[in-house]
Amino acid sequence: MAEVDGQEKTEQATSKKLSDSRDKGQVAKSMELNSLSVFGSGLIIIYLIKNFMGVKFHDFSVELLGSMEKLDVNKTILQTYFLKWVLFFFTIISPILIVILVVSLVTNIAQVGFKFSTHALKPEFGKFNPLKGLKNIFFSTRSSVEILKSIAKIFIIGLFTYFLLEKIIKDTTLLVQLTLEETIAFMIDAAFSLVWKIVLFFVALAGIDFAFQKFKFKKDMMMTKQEVKEEFKQQEGDPHIKARIRRQMLSMARKRMMKDVPKADVVITNPTHFAVAIKYEINSDSAPKVVAKGMDELAQRIKKVALENNVPIHEDKELARALYKSTEVGDLIPTKLFKAVAQILAYIFQMKKLKKKKSIV
Protein backbone atom coordinates (compact mmCIF):
# COMPACT_ATOMS: atom_id res chain seq x y z
CA MET A 1 0.00 0.00 0.00
CA ALA A 2 1.35 3.44 -0.94
CA GLU A 3 2.30 5.82 1.87
CA VAL A 4 2.24 9.60 2.29
CA ASP A 5 4.20 11.07 5.24
CA GLY A 6 4.26 7.65 6.84
CA GLN A 7 0.50 7.12 6.48
CA GLU A 8 -0.97 4.40 4.28
CA LYS A 9 -3.45 5.32 1.58
CA THR A 10 -6.37 3.22 2.79
CA GLU A 11 -9.33 5.44 1.90
CA GLN A 12 -11.14 5.62 -1.45
CA ALA A 13 -10.86 8.94 -3.27
CA THR A 14 -13.59 11.44 -2.43
CA SER A 15 -15.78 12.99 -5.10
CA LYS A 16 -13.99 16.33 -4.56
CA LYS A 17 -10.55 14.84 -5.20
CA LEU A 18 -11.81 13.06 -8.32
CA SER A 19 -13.38 16.30 -9.55
CA ASP A 20 -10.18 18.29 -8.88
CA SER A 21 -8.10 15.64 -10.66
CA ARG A 22 -10.48 15.75 -13.61
CA ASP A 23 -10.08 19.54 -13.81
CA LYS A 24 -6.31 19.02 -13.96
CA GLY A 25 -6.65 16.47 -16.76
CA GLN A 26 -5.79 13.53 -14.51
CA VAL A 27 -8.18 10.78 -15.60
CA ALA A 28 -8.12 7.05 -16.23
CA LYS A 29 -7.51 6.91 -19.96
CA SER A 30 -6.03 4.19 -22.14
CA MET A 31 -3.90 5.40 -25.02
CA GLU A 32 -4.08 1.90 -26.48
CA LEU A 33 -7.86 2.28 -26.76
CA ASN A 34 -7.34 5.55 -28.61
CA SER A 35 -4.81 3.87 -30.91
CA LEU A 36 -7.24 1.03 -31.56
CA SER A 37 -10.09 3.43 -32.38
CA VAL A 38 -7.92 5.42 -34.79
CA PHE A 39 -6.39 2.35 -36.39
CA GLY A 40 -9.67 0.44 -36.54
CA SER A 41 -11.77 3.32 -37.85
CA GLY A 42 -9.15 4.07 -40.50
CA LEU A 43 -9.15 0.44 -41.53
CA ILE A 44 -12.93 0.26 -41.71
CA ILE A 45 -13.29 3.40 -43.82
CA ILE A 46 -10.53 2.20 -46.15
CA TYR A 47 -12.32 -1.13 -46.48
CA LEU A 48 -15.61 0.61 -47.25
CA ILE A 49 -14.14 2.89 -49.91
CA LYS A 50 -11.53 0.48 -51.28
CA ASN A 51 -13.38 0.16 -54.60
CA PHE A 52 -13.56 3.93 -54.88
CA MET A 53 -9.85 4.15 -54.05
CA GLY A 54 -9.04 1.44 -56.59
CA VAL A 55 -10.93 3.27 -59.33
CA LYS A 56 -9.18 6.54 -58.50
CA PHE A 57 -5.75 4.89 -58.45
CA HIS A 58 -6.54 3.16 -61.74
CA ASP A 59 -7.71 6.33 -63.48
CA PHE A 60 -4.81 8.39 -62.20
CA SER A 61 -2.24 5.72 -63.10
CA VAL A 62 -3.66 5.20 -66.59
CA GLU A 63 -3.67 8.94 -67.22
CA LEU A 64 -0.14 9.39 -65.93
CA LEU A 65 1.43 6.32 -67.56
CA GLY A 66 -0.47 6.79 -70.80
CA SER A 67 0.93 10.25 -71.31
CA MET A 68 4.53 9.48 -70.36
CA GLU A 69 5.72 8.94 -73.98
CA LYS A 70 4.30 12.18 -75.38
CA LEU A 71 4.72 14.20 -72.17
CA ASP A 72 6.56 17.47 -72.75
CA VAL A 73 8.09 18.24 -69.39
CA ASN A 74 7.89 21.92 -68.62
CA LYS A 75 6.88 24.18 -65.74
CA THR A 76 3.22 24.33 -66.76
CA ILE A 77 2.91 20.55 -67.13
CA LEU A 78 4.60 19.96 -63.76
CA GLN A 79 2.28 22.47 -62.03
CA THR A 80 -0.74 20.84 -63.67
CA TYR A 81 0.24 17.33 -62.56
CA PHE A 82 1.16 18.58 -59.10
CA LEU A 83 -2.32 20.08 -58.67
CA LYS A 84 -3.88 16.87 -59.99
CA TRP A 85 -1.84 14.85 -57.49
CA VAL A 86 -2.84 17.10 -54.59
CA LEU A 87 -6.51 16.88 -55.61
CA PHE A 88 -6.22 13.11 -56.00
CA PHE A 89 -4.49 12.77 -52.63
CA PHE A 90 -7.07 14.79 -50.69
CA THR A 91 -9.96 13.08 -52.48
CA ILE A 92 -8.64 9.75 -51.22
CA ILE A 93 -7.36 10.80 -47.79
CA SER A 94 -9.91 13.39 -46.60
CA PRO A 95 -12.74 10.88 -45.83
CA ILE A 96 -10.29 8.76 -43.83
CA LEU A 97 -8.94 11.75 -41.88
CA ILE A 98 -12.43 13.05 -41.06
CA VAL A 99 -13.60 9.66 -39.78
CA ILE A 100 -10.42 9.18 -37.71
CA LEU A 101 -10.80 12.66 -36.15
CA VAL A 102 -14.45 12.08 -35.21
CA VAL A 103 -13.81 8.59 -33.83
CA SER A 104 -10.81 9.83 -31.82
CA LEU A 105 -12.91 12.55 -30.17
CA VAL A 106 -15.76 10.13 -29.46
CA THR A 107 -13.35 7.59 -27.93
CA ASN A 108 -11.84 10.19 -25.59
CA ILE A 109 -15.26 11.47 -24.52
CA ALA A 110 -16.51 7.89 -24.02
CA GLN A 111 -13.58 7.16 -21.68
CA VAL A 112 -13.57 10.29 -19.52
CA GLY A 113 -16.72 12.26 -20.46
CA PHE A 114 -16.85 15.80 -21.77
CA LYS A 115 -15.09 18.39 -19.62
CA PHE A 116 -13.61 21.70 -20.76
CA SER A 117 -10.84 22.91 -18.48
CA THR A 118 -7.94 25.31 -19.05
CA HIS A 119 -5.97 23.99 -16.06
CA ALA A 120 -4.01 21.51 -18.16
CA LEU A 121 -2.90 24.36 -20.43
CA LYS A 122 -1.28 26.34 -17.60
CA PRO A 123 2.55 26.15 -17.65
CA GLU A 124 4.10 24.09 -14.85
CA PHE A 125 7.83 24.78 -14.70
CA GLY A 126 8.34 21.80 -12.42
CA LYS A 127 7.79 19.58 -15.44
CA PHE A 128 11.00 20.95 -16.95
CA ASN A 129 13.09 19.43 -14.14
CA PRO A 130 15.46 17.02 -15.99
CA LEU A 131 16.08 14.85 -12.92
CA LYS A 132 12.38 14.39 -12.35
CA GLY A 133 11.92 13.66 -16.04
CA LEU A 134 14.62 10.95 -16.00
CA LYS A 135 13.06 9.43 -12.90
CA ASN A 136 9.64 9.30 -14.59
CA ILE A 137 11.16 7.71 -17.69
CA PHE A 138 13.33 5.03 -16.10
CA PHE A 139 12.03 4.40 -12.58
CA SER A 140 8.24 4.84 -12.65
CA THR A 141 5.68 2.03 -12.89
CA ARG A 142 3.92 3.79 -15.72
CA SER A 143 7.05 4.04 -17.89
CA SER A 144 7.91 0.40 -17.19
CA VAL A 145 4.45 -0.72 -18.28
CA GLU A 146 4.64 1.43 -21.42
CA ILE A 147 8.03 -0.05 -22.33
CA LEU A 148 6.74 -3.59 -21.84
CA LYS A 149 3.67 -2.83 -23.97
CA SER A 150 5.83 -1.38 -26.72
CA ILE A 151 8.15 -4.42 -26.72
CA ALA A 152 5.13 -6.77 -26.82
CA LYS A 153 3.56 -4.84 -29.68
CA ILE A 154 6.77 -4.82 -31.71
CA PHE A 155 7.35 -8.54 -31.11
CA ILE A 156 3.83 -9.69 -31.97
CA ILE A 157 3.40 -7.35 -34.93
CA GLY A 158 6.80 -8.50 -36.16
CA LEU A 159 5.69 -12.13 -36.01
CA PHE A 160 2.44 -11.35 -37.83
CA THR A 161 4.29 -9.39 -40.48
CA TYR A 162 6.90 -12.11 -41.00
CA PHE A 163 4.47 -15.00 -41.48
CA LEU A 164 2.03 -13.04 -43.60
CA LEU A 165 4.67 -11.39 -45.77
CA GLU A 166 6.27 -14.76 -46.38
CA LYS A 167 3.08 -15.93 -48.06
CA ILE A 168 2.46 -12.60 -49.78
CA ILE A 169 5.98 -12.59 -51.28
CA LYS A 170 5.39 -16.04 -52.73
CA ASP A 171 2.09 -14.85 -54.23
CA THR A 172 3.67 -11.78 -55.80
CA THR A 173 5.34 -14.02 -58.38
CA LEU A 174 1.93 -14.30 -60.00
CA LEU A 175 1.52 -10.53 -60.38
CA VAL A 176 3.14 -10.52 -63.83
CA GLN A 177 0.10 -12.39 -65.11
CA LEU A 178 -2.41 -9.89 -63.67
CA THR A 179 -3.84 -6.68 -65.03
CA LEU A 180 -3.30 -3.33 -63.31
CA GLU A 181 -6.75 -3.51 -61.67
CA GLU A 182 -6.07 -7.06 -60.43
CA THR A 183 -2.63 -6.06 -59.14
CA ILE A 184 -4.10 -3.17 -57.13
CA ALA A 185 -6.86 -5.44 -55.78
CA PHE A 186 -4.23 -8.01 -54.75
CA MET A 187 -2.19 -5.38 -52.94
CA ILE A 188 -5.24 -4.09 -51.07
CA ASP A 189 -6.39 -7.60 -50.08
CA ALA A 190 -2.88 -8.51 -48.92
CA ALA A 191 -2.67 -5.35 -46.84
CA PHE A 192 -6.05 -6.04 -45.24
CA SER A 193 -5.08 -9.62 -44.48
CA LEU A 194 -2.11 -8.29 -42.52
CA VAL A 195 -3.91 -5.38 -40.88
CA TRP A 196 -6.97 -7.31 -39.64
CA LYS A 197 -4.77 -9.68 -37.66
CA ILE A 198 -2.91 -6.75 -36.15
CA VAL A 199 -6.26 -5.19 -35.20
CA LEU A 200 -7.26 -8.34 -33.30
CA PHE A 201 -4.08 -8.04 -31.27
CA PHE A 202 -4.78 -4.35 -30.61
CA VAL A 203 -8.29 -5.20 -29.38
CA ALA A 204 -6.89 -7.57 -26.74
CA LEU A 205 -4.13 -5.12 -25.79
CA ALA A 206 -6.54 -2.17 -25.53
CA GLY A 207 -8.93 -4.15 -23.30
CA ILE A 208 -6.13 -5.16 -20.93
CA ASP A 209 -4.65 -1.65 -20.90
CA PHE A 210 -8.03 0.00 -20.24
CA ALA A 211 -8.65 -2.28 -17.22
CA PHE A 212 -5.11 -1.61 -15.97
CA GLN A 213 -5.45 2.19 -16.32
CA LYS A 214 -8.72 2.12 -14.37
CA PHE A 215 -7.14 0.03 -11.62
CA LYS A 216 -3.99 2.16 -11.44
CA PHE A 217 -5.92 5.44 -11.43
CA LYS A 218 -8.16 4.21 -8.61
CA LYS A 219 -5.07 3.16 -6.64
CA ASP A 220 -3.24 6.44 -7.30
CA MET A 221 -6.27 8.47 -6.19
CA MET A 222 -6.57 6.72 -2.82
CA MET A 223 -6.13 8.96 0.22
CA THR A 224 -4.84 8.74 3.75
CA LYS A 225 -7.20 9.24 6.67
CA GLN A 226 -5.50 12.58 7.36
CA GLU A 227 -6.10 13.75 3.77
CA VAL A 228 -9.80 12.89 4.09
CA LYS A 229 -10.00 14.86 7.35
CA GLU A 230 -8.23 17.87 5.83
CA GLU A 231 -10.55 17.85 2.84
CA PHE A 232 -13.58 17.63 5.11
CA LYS A 233 -12.28 20.64 7.03
CA GLN A 234 -11.87 22.59 3.79
CA GLN A 235 -15.39 21.74 2.64
CA GLU A 236 -17.27 21.92 5.92
CA GLY A 237 -14.95 24.11 7.94
CA ASP A 238 -12.76 23.19 10.89
CA PRO A 239 -14.94 21.36 13.49
CA HIS A 240 -13.15 23.19 16.31
CA ILE A 241 -13.82 26.57 14.73
CA LYS A 242 -17.44 25.64 14.03
CA ALA A 243 -17.87 24.49 17.63
CA ARG A 244 -16.38 27.76 18.90
CA ILE A 245 -18.72 29.75 16.65
CA ARG A 246 -21.70 27.75 17.92
CA ARG A 247 -20.64 28.44 21.51
CA GLN A 248 -20.33 32.15 20.78
CA MET A 249 -23.72 32.24 19.08
CA LEU A 250 -25.27 30.34 21.98
CA SER A 251 -23.66 32.73 24.45
CA MET A 252 -25.00 35.74 22.55
CA ALA A 253 -28.45 34.18 22.38
CA ARG A 254 -28.40 33.57 26.12
CA LYS A 255 -27.36 37.16 26.78
CA ARG A 256 -30.27 38.41 24.67
CA MET A 257 -32.55 35.99 26.44
CA MET A 258 -31.43 37.14 29.88
CA LYS A 259 -32.20 40.75 28.90
CA ASP A 260 -35.82 39.71 28.33
CA VAL A 261 -36.23 38.08 31.75
CA PRO A 262 -36.93 41.41 33.56
CA LYS A 263 -39.76 42.04 31.07
CA ALA A 264 -41.43 38.69 31.83
CA ASP A 265 -44.73 38.46 33.70
CA VAL A 266 -43.83 35.25 35.54
CA VAL A 267 -41.08 32.63 35.81
CA ILE A 268 -42.33 29.07 36.25
CA THR A 269 -39.86 26.69 37.95
CA ASN A 270 -39.80 23.12 39.26
CA PRO A 271 -37.92 24.68 41.41
CA THR A 272 -34.27 23.49 40.88
CA HIS A 273 -33.84 22.02 37.42
CA PHE A 274 -36.04 24.09 35.07
CA ALA A 275 -37.07 27.73 34.72
CA VAL A 276 -39.31 29.19 32.00
CA ALA A 277 -39.99 32.95 31.77
CA ILE A 278 -43.35 33.88 30.21
CA LYS A 279 -44.73 37.20 28.99
CA TYR A 280 -48.23 38.01 27.78
CA GLU A 281 -49.29 41.22 26.01
CA ILE A 282 -53.09 41.17 26.22
CA ASN A 283 -53.59 43.62 23.37
CA SER A 284 -51.08 42.14 20.91
CA ASP A 285 -50.35 38.47 21.72
CA SER A 286 -52.75 35.67 20.83
CA ALA A 287 -51.22 33.54 23.59
CA PRO A 288 -48.52 33.80 26.28
CA LYS A 289 -44.96 33.63 24.88
CA VAL A 290 -41.75 32.05 26.21
CA VAL A 291 -39.07 34.79 26.48
CA ALA A 292 -36.43 32.74 28.30
CA LYS A 293 -35.82 29.22 29.49
CA GLY A 294 -32.99 27.28 31.09
CA MET A 295 -31.97 24.14 32.91
CA ASP A 296 -29.87 23.65 36.03
CA GLU A 297 -27.30 26.49 36.24
CA LEU A 298 -29.03 28.61 33.60
CA ALA A 299 -32.34 28.07 35.39
CA GLN A 300 -30.81 29.45 38.58
CA ARG A 301 -29.49 32.50 36.72
CA ILE A 302 -32.98 33.18 35.30
CA LYS A 303 -34.48 32.94 38.76
CA LYS A 304 -31.80 35.27 40.14
CA VAL A 305 -32.47 37.92 37.49
CA ALA A 306 -36.22 37.54 38.06
CA LEU A 307 -35.81 38.13 41.79
CA GLU A 308 -33.58 41.15 41.17
CA ASN A 309 -36.25 42.68 38.92
CA ASN A 310 -39.32 41.73 41.00
CA VAL A 311 -40.62 39.23 38.46
CA PRO A 312 -42.95 36.73 40.19
CA ILE A 313 -41.65 33.14 40.46
CA HIS A 314 -44.19 30.34 40.46
CA GLU A 315 -43.18 26.80 41.38
CA ASP A 316 -44.92 24.02 39.41
CA LYS A 317 -42.73 20.97 38.71
CA GLU A 318 -44.87 19.29 36.05
CA LEU A 319 -45.77 22.50 34.22
CA ALA A 320 -42.17 23.79 34.24
CA ARG A 321 -40.87 20.51 32.83
CA ALA A 322 -43.61 20.39 30.18
CA LEU A 323 -43.00 23.98 29.10
CA TYR A 324 -39.24 23.46 28.87
CA LYS A 325 -39.53 20.34 26.71
CA SER A 326 -42.33 21.51 24.40
CA THR A 327 -41.26 25.10 23.65
CA GLU A 328 -38.32 27.17 22.45
CA VAL A 329 -37.56 30.81 23.21
CA GLY A 330 -39.99 32.94 21.21
CA ASP A 331 -42.66 30.20 20.96
CA LEU A 332 -46.24 30.64 22.01
CA ILE A 333 -47.54 28.41 24.78
CA PRO A 334 -48.96 25.10 23.36
CA THR A 335 -52.73 24.80 23.45
CA LYS A 336 -52.63 21.87 25.86
CA LEU A 337 -50.74 23.99 28.43
CA PHE A 338 -52.61 27.22 27.81
CA LYS A 339 -55.20 26.70 30.54
CA ALA A 340 -52.62 25.99 33.26
CA VAL A 341 -50.50 29.00 32.26
CA ALA A 342 -53.55 31.24 31.91
CA GLN A 343 -54.61 30.43 35.46
CA ILE A 344 -51.15 31.40 36.76
CA LEU A 345 -51.11 34.63 34.75
CA ALA A 346 -54.61 35.51 35.84
CA TYR A 347 -53.52 35.11 39.44
CA ILE A 348 -50.36 37.20 38.80
CA PHE A 349 -52.30 39.99 37.07
CA GLN A 350 -54.89 39.99 39.87
CA MET A 351 -52.16 40.31 42.49
CA LYS A 352 -50.59 43.21 40.52
CA LYS A 353 -53.95 45.03 40.46
CA LEU A 354 -54.39 44.60 44.18
CA LYS A 355 -50.91 46.01 44.82
CA LYS A 356 -51.71 49.02 42.62
CA LYS A 357 -54.92 49.68 44.53
CA LYS A 358 -53.15 49.43 47.87
CA SER A 359 -50.43 51.80 46.68
CA ILE A 360 -53.08 54.34 45.53
CA VAL A 361 -54.94 54.12 48.87
PETAWO-V334063 format. One line per field, one symbol per residue. ss: DSSP state (H for helix, E for strand, L for the rest). psi: psi as a letter, one per 40 degrees, with the letter a starting at -180 (. if undefined). A space follows every 10 residues. Layout:
ss = ???
psi = ???
//
This chain:
ss = LLEELLEELL ELLLHHHHHH HHHLLLLLLL HHHHHHHHHH HHHHHHHHLH HHHHHHHHHH HHHHHHLLLL LLLLHHHHHH HHHHHHHHHH HHHHHHHHHH HHHHHHHHHH HHLLLLLLHH HLLLHHHHLH HHHHHHHHLL HHHHHHHHHH HHHHHHHHHH HHHHHHHHHH HHHHHHHLLH HHHHHHHHHH HHHHHHHHHH HHHHHHHHHH HHHHHHHHHH LLELHHHHHH HHHHHHLLHH HHHHHHHHHH HHHHHHHHHH HLLLLEEEEL LLLEEEEEEL LLLLLLLLEE EEEEELHHHH HHHHHHHHLL LEEEELHHHH HHHHHHLLLL LELLHHHHHH HHHHHHHHHH HHHHHHHHHH L
psi = hiihfehige iihidddddd dddeehihhh dddddddddd dddddddded dddddddddd ddddddedde hhhidddddd dddddddddd dddddddddd dddddddddd deihhhhede ehhhedeehd ddddddddei dddddddddd dddddddddd dddddddddd deeeddeiid dddddddddd dddddddddd dddddddddd dddddddddd eiiidddddd dddddeihdd dddddddddd ddddddddde ddeidihhie eddihhhhih hdedheiiih eiiiibdddd ddddddddef hihhhgdddd dddddeiihe iihiddeddd dddddddddd dddddddddd .
//
